[in-house]
Amino acid sequence: MREITTRPSEAFEKTDYPPVGMYIDGEWIYDRETWRMVRNPSTENDLGPVPKATDADLDRVLQAAQKGFLIWRDTPPNERVKIIRKAVALIRERIKDIARILTLENGKTLSAAEAEIDRCCNFFEWDAAESVRSYGLIVPSEAGSQKLLLKQPIGPVLALTPWNVPMSSAARKCGAALAAGCSVILKPAVETPGTACAMVKCFEDAGLPAGVLNLVLGDSGQISTTLIGSPITRLVTFTGSTEVGKHLTELAARAMKPVLMELGGNAPVIIGEGVDVDRVAVLSAEAKTRANGLICASASRFIIHESVYKRFVDRFAEALSDYRVGDGFDPAAQMGPLANSRRLETAREMVLDAVERGGRVATGGNQIGNRGYYFEPTVLADVPLDAQAMTIEPFNPIAACVSIPDMEAAIKIANSVDVGLAGYAFTNSLAESERLQREVEVGILSINHFGTPDADTPFGGVKDSGIGREGGPSALDAYLVQKTVLLQASLR
């Protein structure tokens, strides 16, 4: 029976968790009604209050973003890049301090938090570099006239970010928006506001003009309705659940403004015959526990050829049963707690549902202890296709395994859900690899590894997994509008 014996994060709760405030027009605001308490998922202790924006705060942030946009839009790209790079340098200087905040409020291991913050710097740097290469076009025309295609910043951006990757998601959105010349209103998840505050502080200290980057907190419904409905905001970008993403898209459609949505997933892992099963099992254990299983690109549905099914499940279960689960500040921990009580309850329900439908638990399946939101890394075998673990996004360290006779069946199961964000496949066949690239309905497909896109490659899904792409050569596209200018040198 696993048990969590130490919780070293308690020593950091009162010393390393900062006051959480809103940042509007260059001013930090703390003296508002408490909306929620931030909670350490390892100890269930409260870390501090989250202020609730008033109607006046939301009106002020809209005016600030509009003012900031006019300043930032007309700031030369090279000057914008200097400020962004200075902020990135500050993030890197403060990486250990910010990582402690992230681990306290999210639960992931300290090393994983540091890796996320380091990765977010890549996003800022990539987007900054793209901003000075965001060229327009000159269309050939007759003498005495010109046809110009200009790329211009779309305007103030509302960025809504999740609790599972509070730094990297904010960096993807704020990096692209700021690089494009837009102002930003950032609304982080109520569970992880401290990380966002630390990031914004770096930009403040880097000399970003007031109003260019703002941060609000409080009632999500009030904030989204007010800010999306305002004519001042010109783009809504959100990372989170498909259900919420659809609701926000409806609000934006009523206001006739575009959205950039990175929503849920339920990633298939197709394992073909003849692969190195032992190695794939070890890699699968690492992938399943990455960020405590709380990422939208997490490996979820393991679709395994019948010739290697039993050996893979046995080796996979063996690898996960040895994983050390503990407080994120424990250097021996390989996986931390789930982020909140909702995730813990969902994990318990998912295991119970699979067993009731005829599946079996190969390893794990239980909450760990009675304090903190800890759950065992879990392998479910022989899972029916209609079980929750095969049909809804797990967002927990549960892996569902099914046996298939051939690649035809594997692709059919992989494509059977409404989402299509990430997918993974392991095969020794070039023909199978080519077919998987064509037929698996996902936005990101990794073959023979569990890697996901970095700053230089686009990230996003198909079907109910969202609209648009973040990162890569098209990183700034959503934040720019194209203007056609038809110019004559003089009247004719």
N, C-alpha and C positions, 0 to 999 in steps of 0.2 A: 504494500500500500504506500503510494507516494505521500509525502508530507512536506510542507514548506516550514522549515525550522527557523530560518532567520529572515528578517526584513530590514536590511541595512538602509533602505530608502527613508525609514523613519527618522534617521539622523539628519537627513537633508530637508525634511518637509518644512521646517520653520526657518531654516537659514538660507536655503537656495531657491525657494519658490517666491517669485517677485509679486508685488501688488499688481493686479490686473486692472487695466483701465482702457478707456477709449481714447483715440487719437484723432482729433478733428481740427483741421486748419492749423496744424502745428502746435496744438495744445493737448496735453494729457488730461483726461477727465476721470476722476475716481469717485466723486461724491454724488453717486446716484443710488437709487433703490437697488437692492440686491435681487438679481434675477435667478441665479443658481449658485451653488457652491461647486467649485472644482474639487474632484475627489481622486485620491491616489488609489488606483485599482489594485495595488498590492496590499495595502493596509486597510482600505475603506475609510481612511481618515480624510477629513476635509482639509484642502490646501488653502482655500481662500475664496472670497466672493467674486462673482461676475456682475458688473453693473448693467443696468437695463437702460437702454437709450430711450429718451423721451421723444415725443413728437417734435419738440423744438430742436432736439439734437439731430434728428433725421433731416429736418429742414435745413439746419445749419450745415450738415455734412454735404448735402446736395449743392448748396451754394459754394461751399469750399471746393468741392470737386470741379465745379464749373470754372471757378476762378483759377484753380490750379491747372486745369487743362489749357486754358488760354496762355498761361505762362510756359508750361512745359511743351506745348505744341510748337511754340516759336523759339524754343531753346535749340540751338544748333545740335545736330545729332552727336557730333564729337564731344560737346559739352555734356550732353546727357550720358554718354558712355563713361566719361570721367567720373561722374557722380555714382553711377551704378557700380563701377569697378572699385571705387573707394568703399562703398557699402559692402561689397563682397569681401574685400580685405578685412573689414571689421568683423564680418560674420566668421571668417576663418580664425581671426584672433580670439574670438569669443566662443569657439566651437564647443569647448568643454563645458562652459557655463550654460550655454543654450541646450546642450545635450542633457544636462541634469534636469533642466526644466521639462524637456520633452519626456524623459523617462518618468519623472514624477507624475505627470498628468496623463500619460499614455500607457505606460507599463512596459514598453519594449526595452530590451537590454540596452545598457549604456553604449556598448559598442555599435549596436544597430542604430541608435539615435545619432551617434557621431557620424556614422556612414551616411545617414539620410541628410544631415546638414551639409556634409562635404559634397554630396551629390547635388544638392540644391544650388551650390555655388556654380556647378557646371551649367545649370539651366540659365542662371543670370548672365554668365559670361558668354554663352552661345548666343543668347538673344541680343545682348549688347553688340556683339560682333555682326549679327545679321542686320542690325538697325542701320549701319553705315553702308550696307550693300543693298538696301531696299530701293532699287532703281525703278524709275518710271520708263516710259518709252516715247520715242519720237517716230511718228508714222510718216513715211514719205508723202509729200504733198507738192502742189504746184508752187512756183516762185511767188514770193510775196505773202505766203501763208504758212502756217504750221499747224500740225495736229499733234497734240501732246496727251499722253496718258499719265496722269499723276497718281501717286499713292500717298494718301494722307491719313493721319490718325483718326479713328472713328469717333472718338470723344470719351467722356467719362465712362469707366467700366465698373460694373458691380461684380465682384469676385467672391463667391461663396465656397468655402473650403471645408474639408472633412476632418475628423479627429484621428483617422488611422495613419495618415502621412501629413501631419499638420505643417511641416516645414517645406517638404518638396512640392506639395500641391500649391501652397501659397507662392512658392518661387516660380513654378511654371506659369502661373497666371499673372502675377505682378511683374515678373521678368519680361514677359512678352509685351504686356501692356505698356510698361514704362519705356521699354526699348522702342516701341512704335510711336511714342509721343503722347500716350493717353494718361489721364489721371485715373486713380483707382480708389474705390471704396471697398475695403476688404472686410468681410464678415466671416471670422473663423468659427469653427464649431465650439459650442459652449463647454465641451469637455476638455478642450485643449487651447485655451486662449493665450496662455502664458508664452508659448512658443511663438505665436504670431506677434505678440507684443515685443518680444526680443528681436525679431526680424525687423519690425518697423523702426525700433530704436536705432538699429544700425543705419538705416536710411536717414533718419533724423540727424544722427551724428555725422553722416557723410555730407550733409548740406543740401539735402533735397528740399526744394522750396515748399513752403507751407501750402497745403491743399492738394498737393500732387498725389500723396499716398495717405489715405485716411483709414481708420479702423473703428468699426462700430460693433457693439455687442447687445444682446438682449433677446427679446421675443422674435424668433425667426419669422413667424407669420406676419407680424407687424412690419418688420424690416423689409422683407421681400415684397410685400404688397405695396408699401410706400415707395421704396426705391425703384422697383421695376416699373411701377405705374407713372413715375415722374418722367417728363420729357427730357430731363437733364441727362439721365443715364442712357447710353446708346448701345450697350452690349451687356449681356448677362452671361457669365461663365461660372459653371458649377461642377463640382465633383462630389458624387454621393450616390444615393440609391436611385434606381430607375423610377420608383413611384414619385419621389420628391422632384426628380428631374422633369418628369412629365408635367407635374403641377406648375413648376416654374416656367416651363416652356409655354404653357397655356397663358400664364400671366404676361409673358413677353409678347406673345402673339397678339393679345388684345391691345398692347401698346405699340405694335408694329416695329419690334426691334429684334435683331438677331440674337441667337444663343450659341454658346459653345458648351456642350454637355459631355462630360466623361462619367459614365454611369456604371451600373453593376455588371458583374460577369459571373460565369460559372465554368471556369476553364477546364476543357477536356485535356487529358493526357493519354494519347494513343501509344500503346507499346506493342510493337510488332514482333513477329516470331524471329528467333535467331539473334536477338540483341543480348548484350552483356547484362543479364538480369541483376546480378549482384551489384554492379556499379550503378545501374539505373535506380535501384532501390535506395542506395545511399544518397544519391542526388535528389531523389523524391522526398526523402525525409528532411533534407536541408530546405528544399523548396516549400514543403508543406508548413514548416514551422517559421518560415521567414516572416518577420514582423508579427509573430504570434499567430499566423494564419489570417491576419486581419487586413489583407490587401485585395483589391478587386481583381488583380491578375493572379491570385493564388491558385496553384494547382489543386483541383477539386475532384473531378470525376476521372478516375483511372480506368481506362478502357483497354483491356489486356487480352492479347491473343491467347487462346485456350492452351496452346502448347507450352507457354511459360507462365500461365496464370498462378498456379499453386506456388511455384518457387518464388515468384515476385511477391505475392502477398506475404508469404512466410518471412522473406528477407526484409521487406518493407516494415512489417510489424516488429521484427527483431530490432531494426535500426531505430524506430521511434520509441520502443520500450526503454531504450538506453538513454534517451534524451533527458537532460537535466533541466527541470522546470523550476524557476525560482524568481525572486525579486530582481528587478532590472539592474539594481546596483550590486548584485552578487556576481563577482567575476566568473564564478563557476557556472552560472546559469546560461543555458542555450536558448531558452524560451521563457518569456515572462507571462504575466496574467493576461486575460482578456481585458478589454478596455472598460467595460461597464457590466452591470448586472443583466442588461438585456441580452448581451452576447452570450453570457453564461447560461441563461435560461433557454435560449435558442439552441445551444449546443446539446443540452440535456434532452430537449424535445426531439432533436434530430436523431440522436442515438436511439431513443425509445421508439420512434416511428419506424426506423429501419429494422429493428429487431422484431417489432410487432408484425411487420410485413414479410418476415422470413429471412432477413439478413442476419449476419452474426458479427460479433465484435472480435476482431483478431488481436487487438491490443487497445488499451485505454478505455475510453467511454465514460469516465467518471470525473466529477468535480474533485479537486484536491483540497482537502481541509475544509474549514468552515469560516475562514477569514481571507478576504481577497478573492478576486475573480479568476481563480486558477482552474484550468481544465486540462486533462491529460491529452497529449497528442494521440489521435485515434485513427485506427484503420478499421473500416467496415467492409466486410467481404460478402460476396454473393448478394449484393444489394439490388432489390427489385427496381426496375426503371421508373416506377411511379412513386418511389420513396422521396421524401423531402431532400435527402442528401444528393439525389440525382436531378432534382427539378428546380430547386431554389438555391440562391447563392449562399454558401455556408457561412462565410465570414467567421471562421473559427478553425482550429487545427484538426478538422475531421476530413479524412480522405475516404471516398466511396469507391469500391472496386467492383467491376463487372467483367465477366469473361465473354469474349466474342470469337466467332469462328473464322472471320476474315476481315479484310479492310473495308469491304462494302458495309458490313454491319457496324464497324467502328465509326465510320464517317456518318452513318445514319444516326447513331446515338449522339455523337458529338454535336450534330446540327439540330437535335431534337428540342432544344430550349429556345426561349425567345431572345436571349442575350448572346452576344458574340464579341467579347473583348479580347482576351488572350487565349491561346491554345498552345499545346506542346505535343511533340511527337518524337518517338524514338524508332528508327528503322535503319536497316542495313541496305535497303533497296532504293536505288536511284529512281526507279519507276514509281515506287510508292511515295517517295518524297515529292516527286513532281505532281502526282495526283493529289496529295494532301494540300499542297500549295494552291491548287486550283479549286478544290472542293470544300475544304473546311471553312465554315462561315465565321471568321473572326477577323479582328483588325490587326492583331499581332500573332504571328505563328513562329515559334522557336522550335527548330528541329535538332534533335540530339543534344539539347541542353535546356536549361530553365532560365536563360537570360531574358531580360526585358529591355525596352528601348532606353537609351540614355538621351542626353540633350540633342544629339545629332540625328536622331531618327524619330519619326512621328509616333505618337501614342494616342490611341482612340479605338473605338469599336464600331460594330455594325449592328443592325437590328435595334433592339431595345437598349443596347449598351452606349448609345449616345449619338451626338452630332458633332462633326468636326474632329480636328487633330491638334494635339499639343506637341511642340518640339519639332526638330528637324528643319529642313529648308523652308517649310511652310509655316514655321512657328508664329510669325507675325501676321499672317494673312487675315485671320479673324479680326485683328485689331486695326486693320487698315481698310479704307474705302478707296475705290478707284474713281478718279474724276477725269473726264474727257474734256480737253480744252481745244477749241477750234479758233485759231488766231489768224487774223489778217493784219498785215503791217499797216494798212491804211484803207480808208474808204474807197470804194470803186464806183 
